[in-house]
Amino acid sequence: MFEYFPGNYIWSFGVTAALNSGGAIDEVDRACRPIRELAQQGSDVGTEQFMQSWRKVADQVEQQAIEAEKADHLRTAGQKYLRAGGYLCQAERMLSNSSPLRIPTYRHLLDVMEKSFELIDPATTRVEVPFEGTTLPAYFTNASTDGSPRPTIIMWNGLDSTKEHMYTSGWPAEMAARGFSVLQVDCPGSGEALRLQGLTSRVETEDWARACVDYLSAREDVRSDRIGLVGWSLGGYYVPRAAAFEKRLAFAVAWGANHNWGEVQKKRLEREGENPVPHYWEHVLWVWGETDLDTFIAKAERIHLNGVVEHITCPFLITHGTNDRQIDVAYAHQSFDQAVNAPKKDLRLFTPEEGGTEHIGLDHLPHVGAYTADWIEDTLRELNAA
């Protein structure tokens, strides 16, 4: 992985994410240069300065977008709004959840993203998925140009990403170009659902899957028999768990395995493996709605897929990097080996020689994304031919 900040995995991971999600190398470099020495003090130190440095560049790009829009250069404006949004979502995830910058920054990010949709991607709109008396905020990228029903993918994020990370990755747009609509959801414990609605994560992710499938099945532009589910990072637990019990799903993809996340947390207590975000335990407790570590660790005993993945009865893909420093590749083999009732199952491991070898393939996201897209296309053809 390209490590802009040598020795600081978390900050470098964010830089790589920005560059693989539409960021311009000059802008990312200008955001990072003022904080290079600060990075040497560790990932938890200076995260507000990280935010401020990246926000300075994001604000500059957004101002350029405003000027372009005034000059009626709408495509230029939309592209710049999108890049500004990408920088904001990468920097906001670094903050402590107690930072006074966090919620105002995230609200501003939502506004910037809406501007980019308006100007360059009218196929993407904000939607709300009804869920237990409230809603799950989501973006819907619609591949149906004439209102006819299209196969559709539900996309879930992980522990610290948001629907904005999913969108700026470019993968929903790629799938729409291939004829698949994509519902990018902030599930409980993530994104807007956590930040603005206080919805926290839970073991039983089939609850969210049911809500998402119900919502999509009611849309006339969705083929209700061709709804699949894809999730990255902690989504590698969320998705297989959901697919085991929500039988209306046509296929499932774990974009990075997470067979026993509870066990991983115990290892992190012993300082094994890399953390995905600064202020790690504070973030984990926020996501899972707990106030003390002992209670959370007890809850985490249930966050695994043993006795679960054998209930998956739809086509199932697992992708994983052989050099994933957050989730050991052994967990990918566990999920694959136990998915004995999937009519089709595939395990694709990405190596250092080809790239995509880090967590969720973030070091070469387009490579992993293309493989996943191809697998989904092939699987849909097989389903249609059956």
N, C-alpha and C positions, 0 to 999 in steps of 0.2 A: 504494500500500500504506500502511496505517496505520503510522506510524513513531513508536512510543512513545519511542524513543531517537533523536532526530534526528542524522543523521550516522553512526550505528552500524547498518549494514544487518543484520549478523548477529544482534545482540541483538533488534532490532525484528522480524526475520523469525521468531524464536522466540516473541515475544509474539503476533504475528499467528497463528502456528500454534496456540498455546494457545487463543486466543479462537475460532478456527474449528474447534476439536476439543473442544468441550464445556466450556471454561473459563468461569468466572464473572468478569465484568469487575471487580467489586470485589476479588475474591481475587487476580486477576492484578495489579491496580493496587497492592495492598498488598505483593505480592512484589517489585514493581519500584521503588516509590518510594525505598526506602533505597539503591538503587544507581544512581540517575539521574546523579549527578555522576561516579561511577566509569565509567559508560558512555562518557563523553567522552574517556577515555584510550585508547580502542580496544578492539576485540573480544577480543584475546588477554589483556588485563589484567583481573584481577579475576574470572576465571571461577569460582574457588572461592567467592568472596563472592556471586556470582550464585547458585550452587548453594545456599549456606547461606540466602540470603534467600528463595528459592523453597521450600526445604525447610521453613523455619519455617512458612510458610502451608500447605504440604502436610501437615505434621504436625498442624497445628491442625484441618484438614479431616478428616484420618484419625481424630483423637481424637473429633471430633463423630460420625463414623461408628461408632466403637466404642460410644459412649454411646447412639446410636440403636439399635444392634443389641441392646444389653443391655435396652433398653426395648421390644424386639420391634417396632420400627419398621423393618422389614427393607428396604423399598423406599428409604426415606430413607438408610439405612445404605449400601446398595449404590450409590446415586447418589453419595454422598460418597466412598466408596472409589474409585469410578471417576474423579472429579475429582482426587482426591489423586494417583492414578496418572498422570493426564494431566500434572499439573504436574511430577511427578518425571521423566517421560520427556523432557519438553521441557528441563528443567534439566540432566539427566545428560549429554545430548548436547553441552553446552557445555564439559565438562571435558576437560582433557588426559588422554590415555589413561594417563599415568603418575601421575595424581592418586590418592592413597589413598582418596578418596571414591568413586571411580567404581564399582568392583565391588560394594562393600557397598550402595551406593545402588541399583544395578541389581537386585541380589538382593532387596532390599526391595520394589522396584517389582513384581517378579514375584509376590511374596506378596500385595500390595495388589490386583493385577489378579485373582488367583484368588478373592479375597474378593468382588470385584464380580461375577464370573461366578456364583459360588455364590448370591448374593442376588438379582440382577436379570436375569441372562442365562444360564440353564442350557443354552440352545442352543449356547453357546460353551464349548468344552473345550480343554484343552491336549492336543496330539498330538505324536508323533515320527515324522518321515518317514525311513525307512531310507536311508542314503547312505554308500557307500564304507566300510563297516565301522563307521560311527557313525550319528548321526541329525541331521536338521535340525529344530530346535525350531519349533513352529508352534501357532497357534490355529485351530480349525475351528469356524466358525459354521454350524450345520446348519439348512438350510431344510426338511428333510424331517421333518414332524411325525408321519408314520405309517410311516416306514421305507422308503417307496418311493423309487426313484432320482430324484435331482434334478440338473439342470444345475449345474455347479460352476465357480467361478472360482479359479484360483491367483493370489494377490496377492503381489508382490515389492516390497521397499523399495529404497532407493538407497544412497548412500555413507554416510550418517550416521543414517538413520532406522532404526526397529526395528519388529517386529510390534506392539508396543504403540502406536506412532504410527499404524499402519494401523488398528488396532482403535478407538482413541479418535477417529479422524476421523469415525466414524459410518458410513462407507461400507459396511463389511461387513454391518452391521445393516440398512441400506437395501436392499442386494441380497438379503438373506435375506427381507425383507418382500415382495420382488418374485419370490421363489421360487428364488433362486440361493444355494446354499451357497458359502461362501468359505473357502479355506485360506490363512491369512496366515503366510507363511514367513520365518523368519530365515535367509537364504541365507548361504553362506560370505562372510565379510567384513562381516557386519552383525549387529546385535543380539546375541542370546544365543549364536549360533553362533560369533561372533568373541570375545565377552567371556569366556564360560565354557568354550568348547571349542577356541578357538584356530584355527578354520577360517577361512582367508583367501580372498579373491576370486581369480577366474581369468577368462581370456578366454572359455573354452568353457562358456558358461552353459547350453548344451543338456544338460550333465551333470546339473545340478540339475533341469532341466525333466523329464528322463527319470525321475528319482527321484520327483518329485512326481506325475507322471502314473501311474507304476507303483503308488504308494501309493493314489491315489484310485480307480484302476481295480479295485483289490481290495476296495473298500468296496461293500456292497450298496445303500447309500443314495445312490450317485453314478451318473449316466448317463455311462458311459465314453466315449460318442461325442459328448458335449456338455461337454467340459472346455476352458475358455478360460484365457488368461493375461493378467494386467494388471500393469504395473509403473510406478512413478513415479520421477522424478529419474534417477539412474543406471540405474534400471529401464528407462528409455528406450533404453538400450543392451542391457541384459540380456535384455529381452523379445524384441525383434526378432531378436537373435542366436539365442535359443532357438527361436523360431517358425520360423526358416529351416531348422532341422535336426531338430526334434521334430515329426514329421508327424501325430501323434495329436491335436494341439491344434485345436479347432474355430474359434477366433478369437484375436486378439492385440490388445492395446491398449498403446501407448506413451504414458503419462500424463506428457507432457513429453518431447520428442525429445532424443536424445543420440547423434546420428549419428557423431560423431568425437570421443569423449571424450579420446583421446590428444592430439589437436590442441588441445583446450581446455586441457590441462595445460601445454602449451608457452606458450600465451597467458597463463596465470596466472603462470608464471615471469616474464613480462614485465609483470605487474601489470595485465592486462586482465581486466575483469569482476569480479564479486563472488564471494567465497568463501562456501560454505554454512555452515561451522563455524569456530570459533576454532582456533588451533594447526593450521592447515590441512595443512601438509606432514607434520607428525607423524602426523596422523590418516590421511592417504592412505597413508603407508608402513605403518601398522598394518593397514589394511584389506587391502592387497595383499601383505602378508607380506614387505616389503623393508626393508632396514636403511639404504640410502643412496639419495639422490635420483637420482644418475646412472643407477643400475641400474633404478630405477623408470621413469624417463623413457624408457629404452630399451625396457622392457617395454610401456609405454603406446603405443608405435608401433603395436601390434597391436590396440588397443582402439578399433575403428571398425567401421562397417557397410558400407563400400565392398566390393562383391563379395559381400555377404551378403544384403541385403534382397531382392534379386531372386529368392532361393530361397524366400521366403515364399509359400505357396500356400493360405493360409486368409484369411478376412476380416481386415482390418487397419485400426485406427484410430490416428491420431496427434493428440493435443491439445497445444497450446502457447500460451503467453502472448506477445503481441507485444512486451511490455516485460520479458521475462525477462532479468534482469541477470546470471544465472549462465550460461545456455546460449542463445546467439544464435538467433533464430527462423530464420535461414538453415539451421540443421541440420534443422529440421522439414521444410523444403522438400526437402532432400537425401534424407531417408529416403522421403518421399512419392514423389518423382520416380523413385527407383530401385526401388520396389516394383512392378515391372512385371508380375509374375505373380500378384499377389494377386487373387482373383476379385472382391473388393470392397475398395476402399481409400478412406479418408476422412481429410481433414486439416481440423481445426477450430482456428482461431486466435481467441484471446480478446483483446479490445481494452480499453483504459482506460475507454471509455465504459460498458461493461457489467460490468467487473470480471473477475477471473480472469486478469489480464494478466501477473502475476508468475510466478516459477518454480513449476511444477506447479499454477498457479492458486491458490496458497496465500492470496492476498489475498481470494479469494471461492471457497473450496473447495466449498461446497455447490452453487454454480452449475456448476462444472466436473464435480463428481461426478454431478449430475443428468443432464447431457448424456451423460456416459459410460454411465451406467446405461440411459438411453433407447436409446442406440446398441446396447448389448448386447441389450436386449429386442427391438429391431427385427431385429437380425441373427439372433437365435435363431428368430424367427418365419419369417424367410426360409429358414433352414436346414431348419426343420421342413416348410416348404411345398414344398421342392425335391424 
